[in-house]
């Protein structure tokens, strides 16, 4: 077989590789940037629409296995990964924020399901994988991110007296009402005041250039949540639930709320899915099993991950170093890293923002 035929066959087979995070072949995702066949083997350059840090070995192994099964095993495979995170479409009538490519809302229908812990670990996982990430604590009544990020007592600065400089921790930038009020001060505010405060935290913070801004939404599906979903340009939402029926019932309301305001739901995260005893290793589904999977199937969305019920996750978050940064190699941290990869892949499949491609028409009197 000639070199040209070898190249053509390899190029076609690489394009047929199904990338599970994108749920597309590399050809469908238009990810193949270059393929070279030489005396030492095969060189492939791929560009993915998600953070690729820490992904090289996994994808290289999977791609090599795919080629071997097709009978096209190269003597060596030199895989080069590139990341191109783009801005994705938001609700009709809104445009993405100028310096923030994608706003991703992490929400739940009720409190107590670990939404804030998922949000902070998702943000930290994306940063660990190479993305520029911010975290907005939108829970005005019960801000928890200052504790989880070890920033209690810190105050943001405002050099020009107009815009706030977000605080930094573990490679991400963050803003919370908890940085601006006393830790023991109750927020006795009505809905319009809360909405106004949150809009200020979002619009008057100098976020810099971000690939993702994770918004830790307040729990519930009331007026505040609905208003935020209608005013903040959101590229996608993640719904957090536990497997138990009472949590799933409220999570369904959260999912339907985003559907009503035309925010795409990227998927479901089943938190506290299984508990493994730290003493004997016994596994137990404390809150039931399979609830998140059933809900995902019911609404035609992805189950992005099933996270463990592990006391160390709580301890690490309370200590200001969430699991992804406290112990990156641990099973619990790896679960969050896989969740982040799946979520980014699901967002990458969505429609791109095309607003900049259309000219603005201005009518003037002459």
C-alpha positions in Angstrom: 0.0 0.0 0.0 1.4 3.4 -0.9 2.2 6.2 1.5 -0.7 8.3 0.1 -3.2 5.5 0.7 -1.9 4.9 4.2 -2.3 8.6 4.9 -5.9 8.7 3.6 -6.9 5.6 5.5 -5.4 6.9 8.8 -7.0 10.3 8.3 -10.4 8.8 7.7 -10.1 6.4 10.7 -8.9 9.2 13.1 -12.0 11.2 12.0 -14.2 8.2 12.9 -13.0 8.1 16.5 -16.0 8.8 18.8 -15.0 11.2 21.5 -17.3 10.4 24.5 -17.1 13.8 26.2 -18.2 15.6 23.0 -20.5 12.7 22.0 -19.3 13.2 18.4 -16.7 11.8 16.2 -13.6 13.9 15.7 -14.7 14.6 12.2 -18.1 15.8 13.3 -16.5 18.0 15.9 -14.1 19.3 13.2 -11.3 18.6 15.7 -8.6 17.3 13.4 -6.2 20.0 12.5 -3.3 18.0 11.0 -2.2 14.4 10.3 1.3 13.5 9.2 2.6 10.0 8.4 6.3 9.6 8.6 9.0 7.0 9.1 8.6 7.1 12.9 4.8 6.8 12.9 1.8 9.1 13.1 1.5 12.7 14.2 -2.0 14.0 14.9 -3.0 17.5 16.0 -6.4 17.8 17.5 -8.2 21.0 18.6 -11.1 20.5 21.1 -13.6 22.9 22.4 -12.9 22.1 26.1 -10.0 22.3 28.5 -7.4 19.6 27.6 -5.1 19.7 30.6 -4.5 16.2 32.0 -6.4 14.7 29.0 -3.4 13.8 26.8 -2.6 10.3 28.0 -6.3 9.2 28.2 -7.1 10.3 24.7 -3.8 9.1 23.2 -4.4 5.6 24.6 -8.0 5.5 23.4 -7.1 6.8 19.9 -4.3 4.3 19.6 -6.6 1.4 20.6 -9.2 2.7 18.0 -6.6 2.6 15.2 -5.4 -0.9 16.3 -8.9 -2.3 16.2 -9.2 -0.9 12.6 -5.9 -2.7 11.6 -4.1 0.6 11.2 -1.8 0.6 14.2 1.1 3.1 13.7 4.5 2.3 15.0 4.2 5.4 17.2 1.5 8.0 17.9 2.5 11.6 18.5 -0.7 13.3 19.7 -0.8 17.1 20.1 -3.8 18.5 21.9 -5.0 22.1 21.6 -7.9 23.8 23.3 -10.2 26.4 21.7 -13.0 27.3 24.1 -15.5 29.5 22.3 -18.5 31.5 23.4 -21.8 29.7 23.1 -25.3 30.9 22.5 -27.4 32.2 25.4 -31.1 33.0 25.9 -32.9 34.8 23.2 -32.7 38.6 23.6 -29.5 38.5 25.6 -25.8 38.5 24.4 -22.8 36.9 26.1 -20.9 39.1 28.5 -18.0 40.9 26.8 -15.0 39.3 28.5 -16.7 36.1 29.7 -17.1 33.4 27.1 -19.6 31.1 28.9 -21.7 31.6 32.0 -22.6 28.2 33.5 -25.3 28.1 36.3 -25.1 25.4 38.9 -28.6 25.0 40.4 -30.8 22.8 42.5 -34.5 22.7 43.3 -33.8 22.6 47.0 -31.1 23.2 49.6 -29.0 20.6 51.2 -27.9 18.6 48.2 -24.3 19.9 48.0 -24.8 22.3 45.2 -22.2 24.8 46.4 -19.6 22.0 46.9 -20.2 20.8 43.4 -20.0 24.4 42.0 -16.6 25.2 43.6 -15.1 21.8 42.7 -16.4 22.2 39.1 -14.7 25.6 38.9 -11.5 24.4 40.4 -11.5 21.3 38.1 -11.8 23.5 35.0 -8.9 25.7 36.2 -6.8 22.6 36.9 -7.5 21.5 33.3 -6.2 24.8 31.9 -9.2 27.1 31.6 -9.6 30.6 32.9 -12.4 30.4 35.5 -14.4 32.6 37.8 -16.9 31.7 40.4 -19.9 33.9 41.4 -21.6 33.1 44.6 -25.2 34.0 43.8 -26.6 32.8 47.1 -27.2 36.2 48.7 -29.0 34.8 51.7 -26.4 32.1 52.5 -23.1 32.7 50.8 -20.7 29.8 51.4 -17.9 30.2 48.9 -15.8 32.5 51.2 -15.5 29.6 53.6 -15.0 26.9 50.9 -12.2 29.0 49.2 -10.5 29.9 52.5 -11.3 33.6 52.0 -13.2 34.5 55.1 -12.6 38.0 56.3 -11.1 39.1 52.9 -12.4 42.1 51.2 -12.3 42.9 47.4 -10.6 46.2 46.4 -12.0 48.9 44.1 -9.1 51.1 42.8 -11.4 53.3 40.7 -14.3 53.3 43.1 -16.6 51.9 40.4 -15.6 48.3 39.8 -14.6 45.6 42.2 -11.5 43.5 41.8 -12.4 39.8 42.5 -10.5 37.8 45.0 -8.3 34.9 43.9 -7.9 31.5 45.4 -6.5 28.2 44.0 -6.2 29.5 40.5 -9.7 31.0 40.1 -11.2 34.5 40.7 -14.4 34.8 42.8 -17.0 37.3 44.1 -19.6 36.9 46.8 -21.8 39.1 48.9 -20.0 37.3 51.8 -16.9 39.5 51.1 -18.9 42.7 51.5 -20.9 42.1 54.7 -20.2 40.9 58.1 -20.2 37.1 58.4 -22.9 37.1 61.0 -25.1 39.8 59.4 -28.5 38.3 58.2 -29.5 39.4 54.7 -33.1 40.6 55.4 -33.8 41.7 51.9 -36.7 41.3 49.6 -36.5 39.9 46.1 -35.8 43.1 44.1 -32.9 44.1 46.5 -31.4 40.7 46.1 -31.7 40.8 42.3 -30.1 44.2 42.2 -27.3 43.2 44.5 -26.5 40.1 42.3 -26.6 42.2 39.1 -24.1 44.5 40.7 -21.8 41.6 41.7 -21.9 40.3 38.2 -21.7 43.5 36.1 -19.6 45.6 38.4 -16.8 43.1 39.0 -13.7 43.3 36.8 -13.6 39.6 36.0 -11.0 39.8 33.3 -11.0 37.4 30.4 -12.7 34.1 31.4 -13.5 30.9 29.6 -16.1 30.0 32.2 -17.9 31.8 34.9 -19.6 29.3 37.3 -22.6 30.8 39.0 -23.5 29.1 42.3 -27.3 29.7 42.1 -29.4 30.1 45.2 -31.5 27.0 45.9 -35.1 26.8 44.9 -37.2 28.0 41.9 -38.8 31.2 43.1 -38.8 34.8 41.8 -35.1 35.4 42.4 -34.0 32.3 40.5 -36.4 33.0 37.6 -35.3 36.7 37.4 -31.6 35.7 37.4 -32.2 33.1 34.7 -33.9 35.7 32.5 -31.4 38.5 33.0 -28.0 36.8 33.1 -26.8 35.4 29.8 -26.3 31.7 30.6 -24.8 29.3 28.1 -25.9 26.2 30.1 -27.1 25.0 33.4 -26.1 22.0 35.6 -28.8 20.5 37.9 -27.6 19.0 41.2 -29.6 16.5 43.1 -29.3 13.5 45.4 -30.8 10.1 44.4 -33.7 10.4 46.9 -37.2 11.0 45.5 -37.9 14.2 47.4 -34.8 15.8 46.1 -35.5 14.6 42.5 -39.0 16.1 42.7 -37.5 19.6 43.4 -34.7 19.1 40.9 -37.3 18.5 38.2 -38.8 21.9 39.0 -35.3 23.5 38.6 -34.8 21.8 35.2 -38.2 22.9 34.0 -37.5 26.5 35.1 -34.4 26.6 32.8 -36.4 25.1 30.0 -39.0 27.9 30.3 -36.4 30.6 29.9 -34.6 28.8 27.1 -31.4 28.0 29.0 -30.0 24.6 27.8 -29.6 22.1 30.6 -26.2 20.5 30.1 -27.0 17.6 32.4 -27.7 16.2 35.9 -25.2 15.7 38.7 -26.2 13.0 41.2 -24.5 14.0 44.4 -24.0 11.8 47.5 -24.7 8.7 45.3 -22.9 6.1 47.3 -21.2 6.1 50.7 -18.1 4.0 51.3 -17.3 3.4 55.0 -13.8 4.7 55.8 -13.3 1.9 58.4 -14.5 -1.3 56.7 -15.0 -0.3 53.0 -18.7 -1.2 52.9 -20.6 0.6 50.2 -24.1 1.8 50.8 -26.6 3.9 48.9 -27.8 6.0 51.8 -30.1 8.2 49.7 -31.2 5.6 47.3 -29.7 4.6 43.9 -30.2 5.5 40.3 -32.3 8.6 40.8 -30.1 10.9 38.8 -29.9 8.4 35.9 -33.6 8.0 35.8 -34.2 11.7 35.8 -31.6 12.3 33.0 -33.3 9.6 30.9 -36.8 11.1 31.6 -35.8 14.5 30.3 -33.4 13.5 27.6 -30.3 15.1 29.2 -26.9 13.7 30.2 -26.0 12.3 33.6 -22.8 14.2 34.0 -21.6 12.3 37.0 -22.4 10.5 40.2 -20.4 11.8 43.2 -19.7 10.0 46.4 -21.0 10.7 49.9 -17.5 11.2 51.5 -16.9 13.0 54.8 -13.5 14.2 53.5 -15.3 16.3 50.8 -17.1 18.2 53.6 -13.9 18.5 55.7 -11.8 19.8 52.8 -14.5 22.3 51.7 -14.9 23.5 55.3 -11.1 23.9 55.6 -10.9 26.2 52.5 -9.3 23.7 50.2 -11.9 21.7 48.2 -11.1 18.2 47.1 -9.8 19.1 43.7 -7.0 21.1 45.2 -6.7 19.3 48.6 -6.0 15.9 47.1 -6.1 16.0 43.2 -5.1 12.3 42.9 -7.8 11.0 45.2 -10.9 9.1 43.8 -13.2 11.9 45.0 -11.2 14.6 43.2 -11.0 12.5 40.1 -14.8 12.2 40.1 -15.0 16.1 39.9 -12.4 16.2 37.2 -14.4 13.7 35.1 -17.5 15.7 35.8 -15.8 18.9 34.6 -14.6 17.2 31.4 -18.1 15.9 30.6 -19.7 19.3 31.3 -17.3 21.2 29.1 -17.8 18.6 26.4 -21.5 18.9 26.6 -21.3 22.7 26.3 -18.9 22.4 23.4 -21.6 20.5 21.4 -24.0 23.5 21.8 -24.5 26.2 19.2 -21.8 28.9 19.0 -22.6 32.5 19.7 -23.1 34.2 16.3 -24.1 37.7 17.4 -20.8 39.2 16.4 -21.2 37.8 12.9 -24.2 40.0 12.1 -23.8 43.6 11.3 -25.6 46.2 13.4 -28.1 48.2 11.4 -28.3 51.9 12.4 -31.1 54.0 11.0 -30.3 57.7 10.8 -32.2 60.7 9.6 -30.6 62.3 6.6 
